[in-house]
Amino acid sequence: MAQVEAARLEEIPRAAQEAERPEQARRPLDWRVGGVLLGLLVTLAVALQGPLGVSGAYVRAEAMAASWLDLPLLRDNAYLRSFGAALSPELLVVIGVIGGGLLGALLQRSRKVDELPRSWRQRFGGRKAVRFLVSFAAGALLLFGARLAGGCTSGHVISGMSQLALSGMVFAAAVFASGIPVALLMYRRKP
Amino acid sequence: MSTATVVISLLLGASFGFILQRVQASSPDRIIATLTLRDVTILKFMLLAIGVGAVGIGLLTSAGLAHLNVKALPLLAVAFGGLIFGVGFAIGGYCPGTCLVGAAEGRRDALFTIGGGLLGALVFALIQPALADTVIAPLDLGKPTLATATGLAPGAIGLVFGVAMVGLAFALPKRLVGQAQPADEPEKDVPLRPVAPPPAPGNKVRQLAPGVLLAVAVGGVAFLVAKKTPAMSPLIWAILIGAVAANTLKMPAALQPGITFSAKQILRLAVGLLGLRLSLSQVLAVGPAGIAIVLAAVVGTFLFSTWVGRKLGLSKSLSTVLASGTSICGAAAIVAVAGVIDAKEEETAVGVGTVTLYGTLAMFLYPLLANLMGMGADAFGLWAGASIHEVAQVVAAAFAFSAGSTSGSAVEIATVVKLGRVLMLAPMAIALSIAFRKASGAGGGAKVSPVPWFVGLFIATMVLRSLEVIPAATVDRLVQFDTLLLTVAMAGLGLDLRWAKVKAAGMRPLYATLAGTLFISGLSLAMVKLLA
């Protein structure tokens, strides 16, 4: 009896919450399950063909586009040329990532996502243009940094550290060394 | 590129994207919560993935099966790149992989992040020649790993590093700053089963008989089924059959006293007689290295598992029960320790279930892993004996490793080492009995001896067996009788099990035992490599 009542009490705010913030009503997969699965996946990838990585695919996509459009860029730029213009496993992995993300979203009961992240709205209000501009700048910093370092969260941190690579550990340390203070400055909640 | 490569790449990527979507790593709010240290779940997720991956890849590497691709460490470029990446990570809340998933989920800011990413990558490509000499080439340290830097075997250091990462993932509190929110998962105490009627004074035998007879009947069925399935012991069948019966059929209340008696008193007697299986001279034959490994594995795993259990919010008694099963000897240790510390019946049953599950997995996986690592028979015997949960599972794994031959040194060593762990049951039970008595307050039970009667019986039967005063045939008969008692006791435990109570414990005991299992496995493997 007590349980039924408790459930009923919980129901009202949750329904209201769902209407207002569709995303928060969803529960994520338990991190322990997700972590073990991702660890096994990384192992499987190394067993089958090689570690997973994402950021290199951005460059390769550009090299492919340059080659297809026959831009002089590819001929002139040794870095792009070193990636080559052929379809590679790395690019296929990235296409798979998009497909897997789509599948995950489609299989969900509530498919709505927040138009703007909640933490952003609380600090900077609801103007979309500002968020989109900042997102664009953030993306540019991400990939510039990742290419300079030679990898990103997937390749350097998850796959790299799993292979005991010191480069992954240095990268992870640097990412958190700048990421944590910047996030605290930008998003810290007012008491 | 072959078709297989195409399919494999797409599938690997899709699984990756699916996992990221499901743990909501693609939500900028979750990334920002991690970086502002309000809720570091995503960091714990990453650490756990790295830990599991490091163990897995370490094993692959020692088996020569890994397709490694270690990234270079031009120190300046990696450090500066990481710092720049961190700024983008923090202000946007995406990384290059999660923004792809976010865009697939329909997040528009993720699309803009991808656009910016393409620009950032292009800018880098254009100025890369200028950076090559100034930032990338100086301080290029090659491709060091923990293995090349320390000179240790990649398999061993992968295990150590992986276990450390897993431990860190679990040890890290969810919230690192600010005040805690009200606990989101309050401890539940589910009073679902009507309390057994108080035993009326009078004929005790008539009260107990129905339930005990039912437990004996279930135990008998379990024995028969186990004859057909050599991989599963009658103990497991008894608890399974009992639990299914209890949760599908309506049990008359008259059975309850006998069922409780089987699950408590008969169990203690059976545990007391376990000592008959142990001969000290056999146990001491493992030698000093073996004894050191056994001691370290049992004590270290017990402490680690209890700690993980408490961290996961399990009750003190359930953590202790799980830790005993993982570190000493599976189901028998669980019921013995549960009796000493007065754990609840459902905690005992949950413990037996989870520890059996992982022990069974280990029984199948150990021979495979050992072959991958190219382990010798003696090393395998030490490893399996020091870390697999049940005696039966240890023996089965060793048989499988020596390809079915009973005479292999792996089987002998594994059994003896395992018996050494069983021996630790007596001191552990006594220590726990004292510890729990102190914790529950010195008042009241001052009359109770710190050595429960069945632990005394265990030591006595062990001494009798070691002195070799009982004829071997009689010992065999008694051991069979003891197995029968254990089976009946397990049937009682199963019959007493209510699914709702198990569900109340949730997945946490599974995680706690998994952590303990990985720990004892990794620790003993490392020690076997070092000492033997």
Boltz contact constraints between the chains, C-beta under 6 A:
constraints:
  - contact:
      token1: [A, 28]
      token2: [B, 23]
      max_distance: 6.0
  - contact:
      token1: [A, 28]
      token2: [B, 24]
      max_distance: 6.0
  - contact:
      token1: [A, 29]
      token2: [B, 22]
      max_distance: 6.0
  - contact:
      token1: [A, 29]
      token2: [B, 23]
      max_distance: 6.0
  - contact:
      token1: [A, 31]
      token2: [B, 41]
      max_distance: 6.0
  - contact:
      token1: [A, 31]
      token2: [B, 44]
      max_distance: 6.0
  - contact:
      token1: [A, 31]
      token2: [B, 45]
      max_distance: 6.0
  - contact:
      token1: [A, 32]
      token2: [B, 511]
      max_distance: 6.0
  - contact:
      token1: [A, 34]
      token2: [B, 19]
      max_distance: 6.0
  - contact:
      token1: [A, 34]
      token2: [B, 23]
      max_distance: 6.0
  - contact:
      token1: [A, 34]
      token2: [B, 45]
      max_distance: 6.0
  - contact:
      token1: [A, 35]
      token2: [B, 45]
      max_distance: 6.0
  - contact:
      token1: [A, 35]
      token2: [B, 48]
      max_distance: 6.0
  - contact:
      token1: [A, 35]
      token2: [B, 49]
      max_distance: 6.0
  - contact:
      token1: [A, 36]
      token2: [B, 52]
      max_distance: 6.0
  - contact:
      token1: [A, 37]
      token2: [B, 19]
      max_distance: 6.0
  - contact:
      token1: [A, 38]
      token2: [B, 19]
      max_distance: 6.0
  - contact:
      token1: [A, 38]
      token2: [B, 49]
      max_distance: 6.0
  - contact:
      token1: [A, 39]
      token2: [B, 49]
      max_distance: 6.0
  - contact:
      token1: [A, 39]
      token2: [B, 52]
      max_distance: 6.0
  - contact:
      token1: [A, 39]
      token2: [B, 53]
      max_distance: 6.0
  - contact:
      token1: [A, 41]
      token2: [B, 15]
      max_distance: 6.0
  - contact:
      token1: [A, 42]
      token2: [B, 53]
      max_distance: 6.0
  - contact:
      token1: [A, 43]
      token2: [B, 53]
      max_distance: 6.0
  - contact:
      token1: [A, 43]
      token2: [B, 56]
      max_distance: 6.0
  - contact:
      token1: [A, 43]
      token2: [B, 57]
      max_distance: 6.0
  - contact:
      token1: [A, 45]
      token2: [B, 12]
      max_distance: 6.0
  - contact:
      token1: [A, 46]
      token2: [B, 57]
      max_distance: 6.0
  - contact:
      token1: [A, 46]
      token2: [B, 60]
      max_distance: 6.0
  - contact:
      token1: [A, 46]
      token2: [B, 66]
      max_distance: 6.0
  - contact:
      token1: [A, 46]
      token2: [B, 67]
      max_distance: 6.0
  - contact:
      token1: [A, 47]
      token2: [B, 60]
      max_distance: 6.0
  - contact:
      token1: [A, 47]
      token2: [B, 65]
      max_distance: 6.0
  - contact:
      token1: [A, 48]
      token2: [B, 8]
      max_distance: 6.0
  - contact:
      token1: [A, 49]
      token2: [B, 67]
      max_distance: 6.0
  - contact:
      token1: [A, 50]
      token2: [B, 67]
      max_distance: 6.0
  - contact:
      token1: [A, 50]
      token2: [B, 69]
      max_distance: 6.0
  - contact:
      token1: [A, 51]
      token2: [B, 69]
      max_distance: 6.0
  - contact:
      token1: [A, 52]
      token2: [B, 16]
      max_distance: 6.0
  - contact:
      token1: [A, 54]
      token2: [B, 96]
      max_distance: 6.0
  - contact:
      token1: [A, 54]
      token2: [B, 97]
      max_distance: 6.0
  - contact:
      token1: [A, 55]
      token2: [B, 96]
      max_distance: 6.0
  - contact:
      token1: [A, 58]
      token2: [B, 117]
      max_distance: 6.0
  - contact:
      token1: [A, 58]
      token2: [B, 118]
      max_distance: 6.0
  - contact:
      token1: [A, 58]
      token2: [B, 121]
      max_distance: 6.0
  - contact:
      token1: [A, 59]
      token2: [B, 121]
      max_distance: 6.0
  - contact:
      token1: [A, 62]
      token2: [B, 122]
      max_distance: 6.0
  - contact:
      token1: [A, 77]
      token2: [B, 125]
      max_distance: 6.0
  - contact:
      token1: [A, 79]
      token2: [B, 125]
      max_distance: 6.0
  - contact:
      token1: [A, 79]
      token2: [B, 128]
      max_distance: 6.0
  - contact:
      token1: [A, 80]
      token2: [B, 125]
      max_distance: 6.0
  - contact:
      token1: [A, 89]
      token2: [B, 5]
      max_distance: 6.0
  - contact:
      token1: [A, 89]
      token2: [B, 9]
      max_distance: 6.0
  - contact:
      token1: [A, 92]
      token2: [B, 6]
      max_distance: 6.0
  - contact:
      token1: [A, 92]
      token2: [B, 9]
      max_distance: 6.0
  - contact:
      token1: [A, 92]
      token2: [B, 10]
      max_distance: 6.0
  - contact:
      token1: [A, 93]
      token2: [B, 9]
      max_distance: 6.0
  - contact:
      token1: [A, 93]
      token2: [B, 12]
      max_distance: 6.0
  - contact:
      token1: [A, 93]
      token2: [B, 13]
      max_distance: 6.0
  - contact:
      token1: [A, 96]
      token2: [B, 10]
      max_distance: 6.0
  - contact:
      token1: [A, 96]
      token2: [B, 13]
      max_distance: 6.0
  - contact:
      token1: [A, 96]
      token2: [B, 14]
      max_distance: 6.0
  - contact:
      token1: [A, 97]
      token2: [B, 13]
      max_distance: 6.0
  - contact:
      token1: [A, 97]
      token2: [B, 16]
      max_distance: 6.0
  - contact:
      token1: [A, 97]
      token2: [B, 17]
      max_distance: 6.0
  - contact:
      token1: [A, 97]
      token2: [B, 100]
      max_distance: 6.0
  - contact:
      token1: [A, 98]
      token2: [B, 100]
      max_distance: 6.0
  - contact:
      token1: [A, 98]
      token2: [B, 104]
      max_distance: 6.0
  - contact:
      token1: [A, 99]
      token2: [B, 14]
      max_distance: 6.0
  - contact:
      token1: [A, 100]
      token2: [B, 14]
      max_distance: 6.0
  - contact:
      token1: [A, 100]
      token2: [B, 17]
      max_distance: 6.0
  - contact:
      token1: [A, 100]
      token2: [B, 18]
      max_distance: 6.0
  - contact:
      token1: [A, 101]
      token2: [B, 17]
      max_distance: 6.0
  - contact:
      token1: [A, 101]
      token2: [B, 21]
      max_distance: 6.0
  - contact:
      token1: [A, 101]
      token2: [B, 101]
      max_distance: 6.0
  - contact:
      token1: [A, 101]
      token2: [B, 104]
      max_distance: 6.0
  - contact:
      token1: [A, 102]
      token2: [B, 104]
      max_distance: 6.0
  - contact:
      token1: [A, 103]
      token2: [B, 18]
      max_distance: 6.0
  - contact:
      token1: [A, 104]
      token2: [B, 18]
      max_distance: 6.0
  - contact:
      token1: [A, 104]
      token2: [B, 21]
      max_distance: 6.0
  - contact:
      token1: [A, 104]
      token2: [B, 22]
      max_distance: 6.0
  - contact:
      token1: [A, 105]
      token2: [B, 105]
      max_distance: 6.0
  - contact:
      token1: [A, 113]
      token2: [B, 105]
      max_distance: 6.0
  - contact:
      token1: [A, 113]
      token2: [B, 106]
      max_distance: 6.0
  - contact:
      token1: [A, 113]
      token2: [B, 107]
      max_distance: 6.0
  - contact:
      token1: [A, 117]
      token2: [B, 28]
      max_distance: 6.0
  - contact:
      token1: [A, 117]
      token2: [B, 29]
      max_distance: 6.0
  - contact:
      token1: [A, 117]
      token2: [B, 93]
      max_distance: 6.0
  - contact:
      token1: [A, 118]
      token2: [B, 29]
      max_distance: 6.0
  - contact:
      token1: [A, 119]
      token2: [B, 29]
      max_distance: 6.0
  - contact:
      token1: [A, 119]
      token2: [B, 32]
      max_distance: 6.0
  - contact:
      token1: [A, 131]
      token2: [B, 109]
      max_distance: 6.0
  - contact:
      token1: [A, 132]
      token2: [B, 109]
      max_distance: 6.0
  - contact:
      token1: [A, 132]
      token2: [B, 112]
      max_distance: 6.0
  - contact:
      token1: [A, 134]
      token2: [B, 91]
      max_distance: 6.0
  - contact:
      token1: [A, 135]
      token2: [B, 92]
      max_distance: 6.0
  - contact:
      token1: [A, 135]
      token2: [B, 109]
      max_distance: 6.0
  - contact:
      token1: [A, 135]
      token2: [B, 112]
      max_distance: 6.0
  - contact:
      token1: [A, 135]
      token2: [B, 113]
      max_distance: 6.0
  - contact:
      token1: [A, 136]
      token2: [B, 112]
      max_distance: 6.0
  - contact:
      token1: [A, 136]
      token2: [B, 115]
      max_distance: 6.0
  - contact:
      token1: [A, 136]
      token2: [B, 116]
      max_distance: 6.0
  - contact:
      token1: [A, 138]
      token2: [B, 88]
      max_distance: 6.0
  - contact:
      token1: [A, 138]
      token2: [B, 91]
      max_distance: 6.0
  - contact:
      token1: [A, 138]
      token2: [B, 92]
      max_distance: 6.0
  - contact:
      token1: [A, 138]
      token2: [B, 113]
      max_distance: 6.0
  - contact:
      token1: [A, 139]
      token2: [B, 113]
      max_distance: 6.0
  - contact:
      token1: [A, 139]
      token2: [B, 116]
      max_distance: 6.0
  - contact:
      token1: [A, 139]
      token2: [B, 117]
      max_distance: 6.0
  - contact:
      token1: [A, 140]
      token2: [B, 116]
      max_distance: 6.0
  - contact:
      token1: [A, 140]
      token2: [B, 119]
      max_distance: 6.0
  - contact:
      token1: [A, 140]
      token2: [B, 120]
      max_distance: 6.0
  - contact:
      token1: [A, 141]
      token2: [B, 84]
      max_distance: 6.0
  - contact:
      token1: [A, 141]
      token2: [B, 87]
      max_distance: 6.0
  - contact:
      token1: [A, 141]
      token2: [B, 88]
      max_distance: 6.0
  - contact:
      token1: [A, 142]
      token2: [B, 85]
      max_distance: 6.0
  - contact:
      token1: [A, 142]
      token2: [B, 88]
      max_distance: 6.0
  - contact:
      token1: [A, 142]
      token2: [B, 96]
      max_distance: 6.0
  - contact:
      token1: [A, 142]
      token2: [B, 117]
      max_distance: 6.0
  - contact:
      token1: [A, 143]
      token2: [B, 117]
      max_distance: 6.0
  - contact:
      token1: [A, 143]
      token2: [B, 120]
      max_distance: 6.0
  - contact:
      token1: [A, 143]
      token2: [B, 121]
      max_distance: 6.0
  - contact:
      token1: [A, 144]
      token2: [B, 120]
      max_distance: 6.0
  - contact:
      token1: [A, 144]
      token2: [B, 123]
      max_distance: 6.0
  - contact:
      token1: [A, 144]
      token2: [B, 124]
      max_distance: 6.0
  - contact:
      token1: [A, 145]
      token2: [B, 81]
      max_distance: 6.0
  - contact:
      token1: [A, 145]
      token2: [B, 84]
      max_distance: 6.0
  - contact:
      token1: [A, 145]
      token2: [B, 85]
      max_distance: 6.0
  - contact:
      token1: [A, 146]
      token2: [B, 85]
      max_distance: 6.0
  - contact:
      token1: [A, 146]
      token2: [B, 96]
      max_distance: 6.0
  - contact:
      token1: [A, 147]
      token2: [B, 121]
      max_distance: 6.0
  - contact:
      token1: [A, 147]
      token2: [B, 124]
      max_distance: 6.0
  - contact:
      token1: [A, 148]
      token2: [B, 77]
      max_distance: 6.0
  - contact:
      token1: [A, 148]
      token2: [B, 81]
      max_distance: 6.0
  - contact:
      token1: [A, 149]
      token2: [B, 78]
      max_distance: 6.0
  - contact:
      token1: [A, 149]
      token2: [B, 81]
      max_distance: 6.0
  - contact:
      token1: [A, 149]
      token2: [B, 82]
      max_distance: 6.0
  - contact:
      token1: [A, 150]
      token2: [B, 71]
      max_distance: 6.0
  - contact:
      token1: [A, 151]
      token2: [B, 71]
      max_distance: 6.0
  - contact:
      token1: [A, 152]
      token2: [B, 95]
      max_distance: 6.0
  - contact:
      token1: [A, 152]
      token2: [B, 96]
      max_distance: 6.0
  - contact:
      token1: [A, 153]
      token2: [B, 95]
      max_distance: 6.0
  - contact:
      token1: [A, 154]
      token2: [B, 97]
      max_distance: 6.0
  - contact:
      token1: [A, 158]
      token2: [B, 49]
      max_distance: 6.0
  - contact:
      token1: [A, 160]
      token2: [B, 71]
      max_distance: 6.0
  - contact:
      token1: [A, 161]
      token2: [B, 50]
      max_distance: 6.0
  - contact:
      token1: [A, 162]
      token2: [B, 50]
      max_distance: 6.0
  - contact:
      token1: [A, 162]
      token2: [B, 53]
      max_distance: 6.0
  - contact:
      token1: [A, 162]
      token2: [B, 54]
      max_distance: 6.0
  - contact:
      token1: [A, 162]
      token2: [B, 57]
      max_distance: 6.0
  - contact:
      token1: [A, 163]
      token2: [B, 57]
      max_distance: 6.0
  - contact:
      token1: [A, 163]
      token2: [B, 68]
      max_distance: 6.0
  - contact:
      token1: [A, 163]
      token2: [B, 70]
      max_distance: 6.0
  - contact:
      token1: [A, 164]
      token2: [B, 145]
      max_distance: 6.0
  - contact:
      token1: [A, 164]
      token2: [B, 146]
      max_distance: 6.0
  - contact:
      token1: [A, 164]
      token2: [B, 147]
      max_distance: 6.0
  - contact:
      token1: [A, 165]
      token2: [B, 70]
      max_distance: 6.0
  - contact:
      token1: [A, 165]
      token2: [B, 71]
      max_distance: 6.0
  - contact:
      token1: [A, 165]
      token2: [B, 145]
      max_distance: 6.0
  - contact:
      token1: [A, 166]
      token2: [B, 73]
      max_distance: 6.0
  - contact:
      token1: [A, 166]
      token2: [B, 144]
      max_distance: 6.0
  - contact:
      token1: [A, 167]
      token2: [B, 71]
      max_distance: 6.0
  - contact:
      token1: [A, 167]
      token2: [B, 73]
      max_distance: 6.0
  - contact:
      token1: [A, 167]
      token2: [B, 78]
      max_distance: 6.0
  - contact:
      token1: [A, 170]
      token2: [B, 78]
      max_distance: 6.0
  - contact:
      token1: [A, 171]
      token2: [B, 78]
      max_distance: 6.0
  - contact:
      token1: [A, 171]
      token2: [B, 82]
      max_distance: 6.0
  - contact:
      token1: [A, 174]
      token2: [B, 79]
      max_distance: 6.0
  - contact:
      token1: [A, 174]
      token2: [B, 82]
      max_distance: 6.0
  - contact:
      token1: [A, 174]
      token2: [B, 83]
      max_distance: 6.0
  - contact:
      token1: [A, 175]
      token2: [B, 82]
      max_distance: 6.0
  - contact:
      token1: [A, 175]
      token2: [B, 85]
      max_distance: 6.0
  - contact:
      token1: [A, 175]
      token2: [B, 86]
      max_distance: 6.0
  - contact:
      token1: [A, 178]
      token2: [B, 83]
      max_distance: 6.0
  - contact:
      token1: [A, 178]
      token2: [B, 86]
      max_distance: 6.0
  - contact:
      token1: [A, 178]
      token2: [B, 87]
      max_distance: 6.0
  - contact:
      token1: [A, 179]
      token2: [B, 35]
      max_distance: 6.0
  - contact:
      token1: [A, 179]
      token2: [B, 86]
      max_distance: 6.0
  - contact:
      token1: [A, 179]
      token2: [B, 89]
      max_distance: 6.0
  - contact:
      token1: [A, 179]
      token2: [B, 90]
      max_distance: 6.0
  - contact:
      token1: [A, 180]
      token2: [B, 35]
      max_distance: 6.0
  - contact:
      token1: [A, 182]
      token2: [B, 87]
      max_distance: 6.0
  - contact:
      token1: [A, 182]
      token2: [B, 90]
      max_distance: 6.0
  - contact:
      token1: [A, 183]
      token2: [B, 32]
      max_distance: 6.0
  - contact:
      token1: [A, 183]
      token2: [B, 35]
      max_distance: 6.0
  - contact:
      token1: [A, 183]
      token2: [B, 36]
      max_distance: 6.0
  - contact:
      token1: [A, 183]
      token2: [B, 90]
      max_distance: 6.0
  - contact:
      token1: [A, 184]
      token2: [B, 36]
      max_distance: 6.0
  - contact:
      token1: [A, 187]
      token2: [B, 32]
      max_distance: 6.0
  - contact:
      token1: [A, 187]
      token2: [B, 36]
      max_distance: 6.0
